[in-house]
Amino acid sequence: MSAASRRVTVTAAAGIHARTATALAQLATTASGSLRVVAGDAREADAASVIALMTLDVDRGDEVELCADGIGAEALLDAAEAILAPRHGAGHER
């Protein structure tokens, strides 16, 4: 089993709130491995839980650490980063 982690600055307009948390949870529940999100003060959430993600209280501009385990851990991090830090104004913003 492989493990990987990556620090990401959240650029999604609302940070990790309902839409972004739901997208991360959907990603985490369909992945073959596990995904965790660690906020700056070491609060940690299982990315499969929308409620746990929202309790991290992460806003736009905050930095988080993504931690993935299992086969395809790097690809899982790539997909999670695309949700949290969408490029060119795309993504889960309103």
Phi and psi in radians as a Rosetta constraint file:
Dihedral C 1 N 2 CA 2 C 2 CIRCULARHARMONIC -1.843 0.35
Dihedral N 2 CA 2 C 2 N 3 CIRCULARHARMONIC 2.694 0.35
Dihedral C 2 N 3 CA 3 C 3 CIRCULARHARMONIC -2.305 0.35
Dihedral N 3 CA 3 C 3 N 4 CIRCULARHARMONIC 2.568 0.35
Dihedral C 3 N 4 CA 4 C 4 CIRCULARHARMONIC -2.635 0.35
Dihedral N 4 CA 4 C 4 N 5 CIRCULARHARMONIC 2.714 0.35
Dihedral C 4 N 5 CA 5 C 5 CIRCULARHARMONIC -2.512 0.35
Dihedral N 5 CA 5 C 5 N 6 CIRCULARHARMONIC 2.800 0.35
Dihedral C 5 N 6 CA 6 C 6 CIRCULARHARMONIC -2.753 0.35
Dihedral N 6 CA 6 C 6 N 7 CIRCULARHARMONIC 2.426 0.35
Dihedral C 6 N 7 CA 7 C 7 CIRCULARHARMONIC -1.586 0.35
Dihedral N 7 CA 7 C 7 N 8 CIRCULARHARMONIC 2.364 0.35
Dihedral C 7 N 8 CA 8 C 8 CIRCULARHARMONIC -2.363 0.35
Dihedral N 8 CA 8 C 8 N 9 CIRCULARHARMONIC 2.374 0.35
Dihedral C 8 N 9 CA 9 C 9 CIRCULARHARMONIC -1.583 0.35
Dihedral N 9 CA 9 C 9 N 10 CIRCULARHARMONIC 2.168 0.35
Dihedral C 9 N 10 CA 10 C 10 CIRCULARHARMONIC -1.295 0.35
Dihedral N 10 CA 10 C 10 N 11 CIRCULARHARMONIC 2.111 0.35
Dihedral C 10 N 11 CA 11 C 11 CIRCULARHARMONIC -2.003 0.35
Dihedral N 11 CA 11 C 11 N 12 CIRCULARHARMONIC -0.057 0.35
Dihedral C 11 N 12 CA 12 C 12 CIRCULARHARMONIC -1.008 0.35
Dihedral N 12 CA 12 C 12 N 13 CIRCULARHARMONIC 2.387 0.35
Dihedral C 12 N 13 CA 13 C 13 CIRCULARHARMONIC -0.895 0.35
Dihedral N 13 CA 13 C 13 N 14 CIRCULARHARMONIC -0.723 0.35
Dihedral C 13 N 14 CA 14 C 14 CIRCULARHARMONIC -1.757 0.35
Dihedral N 14 CA 14 C 14 N 15 CIRCULARHARMONIC 0.144 0.35
Dihedral C 14 N 15 CA 15 C 15 CIRCULARHARMONIC 1.260 0.35
Dihedral N 15 CA 15 C 15 N 16 CIRCULARHARMONIC -2.581 0.35
Dihedral C 15 N 16 CA 16 C 16 CIRCULARHARMONIC -1.674 0.35
Dihedral N 16 CA 16 C 16 N 17 CIRCULARHARMONIC 1.553 0.35
Dihedral C 16 N 17 CA 17 C 17 CIRCULARHARMONIC -2.169 0.35
Dihedral N 17 CA 17 C 17 N 18 CIRCULARHARMONIC -2.818 0.35
Dihedral C 17 N 18 CA 18 C 18 CIRCULARHARMONIC -0.852 0.35
Dihedral N 18 CA 18 C 18 N 19 CIRCULARHARMONIC -0.969 0.35
Dihedral C 18 N 19 CA 19 C 19 CIRCULARHARMONIC -1.130 0.35
Dihedral N 19 CA 19 C 19 N 20 CIRCULARHARMONIC -0.852 0.35
Dihedral C 19 N 20 CA 20 C 20 CIRCULARHARMONIC -1.145 0.35
Dihedral N 20 CA 20 C 20 N 21 CIRCULARHARMONIC -0.737 0.35
Dihedral C 20 N 21 CA 21 C 21 CIRCULARHARMONIC -1.090 0.35
Dihedral N 21 CA 21 C 21 N 22 CIRCULARHARMONIC -0.705 0.35
Dihedral C 21 N 22 CA 22 C 22 CIRCULARHARMONIC -1.135 0.35
Dihedral N 22 CA 22 C 22 N 23 CIRCULARHARMONIC -0.751 0.35
Dihedral C 22 N 23 CA 23 C 23 CIRCULARHARMONIC -1.105 0.35
Dihedral N 23 CA 23 C 23 N 24 CIRCULARHARMONIC -0.735 0.35
Dihedral C 23 N 24 CA 24 C 24 CIRCULARHARMONIC -1.125 0.35
Dihedral N 24 CA 24 C 24 N 25 CIRCULARHARMONIC -0.737 0.35
Dihedral C 24 N 25 CA 25 C 25 CIRCULARHARMONIC -1.118 0.35
Dihedral N 25 CA 25 C 25 N 26 CIRCULARHARMONIC -0.716 0.35
Dihedral C 25 N 26 CA 26 C 26 CIRCULARHARMONIC -1.085 0.35
Dihedral N 26 CA 26 C 26 N 27 CIRCULARHARMONIC -0.742 0.35
Dihedral C 26 N 27 CA 27 C 27 CIRCULARHARMONIC -1.071 0.35
Dihedral N 27 CA 27 C 27 N 28 CIRCULARHARMONIC -0.843 0.35
Dihedral C 27 N 28 CA 28 C 28 CIRCULARHARMONIC -1.132 0.35
Dihedral N 28 CA 28 C 28 N 29 CIRCULARHARMONIC -0.652 0.35
Dihedral C 28 N 29 CA 29 C 29 CIRCULARHARMONIC -1.337 0.35
Dihedral N 29 CA 29 C 29 N 30 CIRCULARHARMONIC -0.339 0.35
Dihedral C 29 N 30 CA 30 C 30 CIRCULARHARMONIC -1.703 0.35
Dihedral N 30 CA 30 C 30 N 31 CIRCULARHARMONIC -0.154 0.35
Dihedral C 30 N 31 CA 31 C 31 CIRCULARHARMONIC -1.360 0.35
Dihedral N 31 CA 31 C 31 N 32 CIRCULARHARMONIC 2.695 0.35
Dihedral C 31 N 32 CA 32 C 32 CIRCULARHARMONIC -1.375 0.35
Dihedral N 32 CA 32 C 32 N 33 CIRCULARHARMONIC -0.335 0.35
Dihedral C 32 N 33 CA 33 C 33 CIRCULARHARMONIC -1.900 0.35
Dihedral N 33 CA 33 C 33 N 34 CIRCULARHARMONIC -2.880 0.35
Dihedral C 33 N 34 CA 34 C 34 CIRCULARHARMONIC -2.000 0.35
Dihedral N 34 CA 34 C 34 N 35 CIRCULARHARMONIC 2.701 0.35
Dihedral C 34 N 35 CA 35 C 35 CIRCULARHARMONIC -2.353 0.35
Dihedral N 35 CA 35 C 35 N 36 CIRCULARHARMONIC 2.291 0.35
Dihedral C 35 N 36 CA 36 C 36 CIRCULARHARMONIC -2.178 0.35
Dihedral N 36 CA 36 C 36 N 37 CIRCULARHARMONIC 2.633 0.35
Dihedral C 36 N 37 CA 37 C 37 CIRCULARHARMONIC -2.106 0.35
Dihedral N 37 CA 37 C 37 N 38 CIRCULARHARMONIC 2.232 0.35
Dihedral C 37 N 38 CA 38 C 38 CIRCULARHARMONIC -2.015 0.35
Dihedral N 38 CA 38 C 38 N 39 CIRCULARHARMONIC 2.133 0.35
Dihedral C 38 N 39 CA 39 C 39 CIRCULARHARMONIC -1.386 0.35
Dihedral N 39 CA 39 C 39 N 40 CIRCULARHARMONIC 2.923 0.35
Dihedral C 39 N 40 CA 40 C 40 CIRCULARHARMONIC -0.938 0.35
Dihedral N 40 CA 40 C 40 N 41 CIRCULARHARMONIC -0.520 0.35
Dihedral C 40 N 41 CA 41 C 41 CIRCULARHARMONIC -1.743 0.35
Dihedral N 41 CA 41 C 41 N 42 CIRCULARHARMONIC 0.432 0.35
Dihedral C 41 N 42 CA 42 C 42 CIRCULARHARMONIC 1.304 0.35
Dihedral N 42 CA 42 C 42 N 43 CIRCULARHARMONIC 0.186 0.35
Dihedral C 42 N 43 CA 43 C 43 CIRCULARHARMONIC -1.257 0.35
Dihedral N 43 CA 43 C 43 N 44 CIRCULARHARMONIC 2.370 0.35
Dihedral C 43 N 44 CA 44 C 44 CIRCULARHARMONIC -2.198 0.35
Dihedral N 44 CA 44 C 44 N 45 CIRCULARHARMONIC 2.507 0.35
Dihedral C 44 N 45 CA 45 C 45 CIRCULARHARMONIC -2.378 0.35
Dihedral N 45 CA 45 C 45 N 46 CIRCULARHARMONIC 2.481 0.35
Dihedral C 45 N 46 CA 46 C 46 CIRCULARHARMONIC -1.261 0.35
Dihedral N 46 CA 46 C 46 N 47 CIRCULARHARMONIC 2.140 0.35
Dihedral C 46 N 47 CA 47 C 47 CIRCULARHARMONIC -1.180 0.35
Dihedral N 47 CA 47 C 47 N 48 CIRCULARHARMONIC -0.191 0.35
Dihedral C 47 N 48 CA 48 C 48 CIRCULARHARMONIC -1.344 0.35
Dihedral N 48 CA 48 C 48 N 49 CIRCULARHARMONIC -0.153 0.35
Dihedral C 48 N 49 CA 49 C 49 CIRCULARHARMONIC -1.930 0.35
Dihedral N 49 CA 49 C 49 N 50 CIRCULARHARMONIC 1.959 0.35
Dihedral C 49 N 50 CA 50 C 50 CIRCULARHARMONIC -1.019 0.35
Dihedral N 50 CA 50 C 50 N 51 CIRCULARHARMONIC -0.802 0.35
Dihedral C 50 N 51 CA 51 C 51 CIRCULARHARMONIC -1.084 0.35
Dihedral N 51 CA 51 C 51 N 52 CIRCULARHARMONIC -0.794 0.35
Dihedral C 51 N 52 CA 52 C 52 CIRCULARHARMONIC -1.063 0.35
Dihedral N 52 CA 52 C 52 N 53 CIRCULARHARMONIC -0.716 0.35
Dihedral C 52 N 53 CA 53 C 53 CIRCULARHARMONIC -1.114 0.35
Dihedral N 53 CA 53 C 53 N 54 CIRCULARHARMONIC -0.755 0.35
Dihedral C 53 N 54 CA 54 C 54 CIRCULARHARMONIC -1.185 0.35
Dihedral N 54 CA 54 C 54 N 55 CIRCULARHARMONIC -0.511 0.35
Dihedral C 54 N 55 CA 55 C 55 CIRCULARHARMONIC -1.264 0.35
Dihedral N 55 CA 55 C 55 N 56 CIRCULARHARMONIC -0.200 0.35
Dihedral C 55 N 56 CA 56 C 56 CIRCULARHARMONIC -1.194 0.35
Dihedral N 56 CA 56 C 56 N 57 CIRCULARHARMONIC -0.366 0.35
Dihedral C 56 N 57 CA 57 C 57 CIRCULARHARMONIC 0.957 0.35
Dihedral N 57 CA 57 C 57 N 58 CIRCULARHARMONIC 0.912 0.35
Dihedral C 57 N 58 CA 58 C 58 CIRCULARHARMONIC -1.643 0.35
Dihedral N 58 CA 58 C 58 N 59 CIRCULARHARMONIC 2.194 0.35
Dihedral C 58 N 59 CA 59 C 59 CIRCULARHARMONIC -1.833 0.35
Dihedral N 59 CA 59 C 59 N 60 CIRCULARHARMONIC 2.922 0.35
Dihedral C 59 N 60 CA 60 C 60 CIRCULARHARMONIC -0.999 0.35
Dihedral N 60 CA 60 C 60 N 61 CIRCULARHARMONIC 2.345 0.35
Dihedral C 60 N 61 CA 61 C 61 CIRCULARHARMONIC 1.668 0.35
Dihedral N 61 CA 61 C 61 N 62 CIRCULARHARMONIC -0.278 0.35
Dihedral C 61 N 62 CA 62 C 62 CIRCULARHARMONIC -1.312 0.35
Dihedral N 62 CA 62 C 62 N 63 CIRCULARHARMONIC 2.659 0.35
Dihedral C 62 N 63 CA 63 C 63 CIRCULARHARMONIC -1.814 0.35
Dihedral N 63 CA 63 C 63 N 64 CIRCULARHARMONIC 2.404 0.35
Dihedral C 63 N 64 CA 64 C 64 CIRCULARHARMONIC -2.246 0.35
Dihedral N 64 CA 64 C 64 N 65 CIRCULARHARMONIC 2.833 0.35
Dihedral C 64 N 65 CA 65 C 65 CIRCULARHARMONIC -1.932 0.35
Dihedral N 65 CA 65 C 65 N 66 CIRCULARHARMONIC 2.229 0.35
Dihedral C 65 N 66 CA 66 C 66 CIRCULARHARMONIC -1.696 0.35
Dihedral N 66 CA 66 C 66 N 67 CIRCULARHARMONIC 2.317 0.35
Dihedral C 66 N 67 CA 67 C 67 CIRCULARHARMONIC -2.218 0.35
Dihedral N 67 CA 67 C 67 N 68 CIRCULARHARMONIC 2.134 0.35
Dihedral C 67 N 68 CA 68 C 68 CIRCULARHARMONIC -2.151 0.35
Dihedral N 68 CA 68 C 68 N 69 CIRCULARHARMONIC 2.518 0.35
Dihedral C 68 N 69 CA 69 C 69 CIRCULARHARMONIC -2.233 0.35
Dihedral N 69 CA 69 C 69 N 70 CIRCULARHARMONIC 2.591 0.35
Dihedral C 69 N 70 CA 70 C 70 CIRCULARHARMONIC 1.897 0.35
Dihedral N 70 CA 70 C 70 N 71 CIRCULARHARMONIC 3.115 0.35
Dihedral C 70 N 71 CA 71 C 71 CIRCULARHARMONIC -1.120 0.35
Dihedral N 71 CA 71 C 71 N 72 CIRCULARHARMONIC 2.311 0.35
Dihedral C 71 N 72 CA 72 C 72 CIRCULARHARMONIC 1.405 0.35
Dihedral N 72 CA 72 C 72 N 73 CIRCULARHARMONIC 0.418 0.35
Dihedral C 72 N 73 CA 73 C 73 CIRCULARHARMONIC -1.011 0.35
Dihedral N 73 CA 73 C 73 N 74 CIRCULARHARMONIC -0.744 0.35
Dihedral C 73 N 74 CA 74 C 74 CIRCULARHARMONIC -1.130 0.35
Dihedral N 74 CA 74 C 74 N 75 CIRCULARHARMONIC -0.716 0.35
Dihedral C 74 N 75 CA 75 C 75 CIRCULARHARMONIC -1.137 0.35
Dihedral N 75 CA 75 C 75 N 76 CIRCULARHARMONIC -0.638 0.35
Dihedral C 75 N 76 CA 76 C 76 CIRCULARHARMONIC -1.128 0.35
Dihedral N 76 CA 76 C 76 N 77 CIRCULARHARMONIC -0.729 0.35
Dihedral C 76 N 77 CA 77 C 77 CIRCULARHARMONIC -1.100 0.35
Dihedral N 77 CA 77 C 77 N 78 CIRCULARHARMONIC -0.725 0.35
Dihedral C 77 N 78 CA 78 C 78 CIRCULARHARMONIC -1.025 0.35
Dihedral N 78 CA 78 C 78 N 79 CIRCULARHARMONIC -0.803 0.35
Dihedral C 78 N 79 CA 79 C 79 CIRCULARHARMONIC -1.164 0.35
Dihedral N 79 CA 79 C 79 N 80 CIRCULARHARMONIC -0.707 0.35
Dihedral C 79 N 80 CA 80 C 80 CIRCULARHARMONIC -1.154 0.35
Dihedral N 80 CA 80 C 80 N 81 CIRCULARHARMONIC -0.710 0.35
Dihedral C 80 N 81 CA 81 C 81 CIRCULARHARMONIC -1.105 0.35
Dihedral N 81 CA 81 C 81 N 82 CIRCULARHARMONIC -0.671 0.35
Dihedral C 81 N 82 CA 82 C 82 CIRCULARHARMONIC -1.084 0.35
Dihedral N 82 CA 82 C 82 N 83 CIRCULARHARMONIC -0.542 0.35
Dihedral C 82 N 83 CA 83 C 83 CIRCULARHARMONIC -1.324 0.35
Dihedral N 83 CA 83 C 83 N 84 CIRCULARHARMONIC -0.772 0.35
Dihedral C 83 N 84 CA 84 C 84 CIRCULARHARMONIC -1.375 0.35
Dihedral N 84 CA 84 C 84 N 85 CIRCULARHARMONIC -0.519 0.35
Dihedral C 84 N 85 CA 85 C 85 CIRCULARHARMONIC -2.318 0.35
Dihedral N 85 CA 85 C 85 N 86 CIRCULARHARMONIC 1.161 0.35
Dihedral C 85 N 86 CA 86 C 86 CIRCULARHARMONIC -1.089 0.35
Dihedral N 86 CA 86 C 86 N 87 CIRCULARHARMONIC 2.528 0.35
Dihedral C 86 N 87 CA 87 C 87 CIRCULARHARMONIC -1.614 0.35
Dihedral N 87 CA 87 C 87 N 88 CIRCULARHARMONIC 2.608 0.35
Dihedral C 87 N 88 CA 88 C 88 CIRCULARHARMONIC 1.010 0.35
Dihedral N 88 CA 88 C 88 N 89 CIRCULARHARMONIC 0.600 0.35
Dihedral C 88 N 89 CA 89 C 89 CIRCULARHARMONIC 1.276 0.35
Dihedral N 89 CA 89 C 89 N 90 CIRCULARHARMONIC 0.105 0.35
Dihedral C 89 N 90 CA 90 C 90 CIRCULARHARMONIC -1.475 0.35
Dihedral N 90 CA 90 C 90 N 91 CIRCULARHARMONIC 2.977 0.35
Dihedral C 90 N 91 CA 91 C 91 CIRCULARHARMONIC 2.026 0.35
Dihedral N 91 CA 91 C 91 N 92 CIRCULARHARMONIC -2.706 0.35
Dihedral C 91 N 92 CA 92 C 92 CIRCULARHARMONIC -1.651 0.35
Dihedral N 92 CA 92 C 92 N 93 CIRCULARHARMONIC 1.166 0.35
Dihedral C 92 N 93 CA 93 C 93 CIRCULARHARMONIC -2.159 0.35
Dihedral N 93 CA 93 C 93 N 94 CIRCULARHARMONIC 2.691 0.35
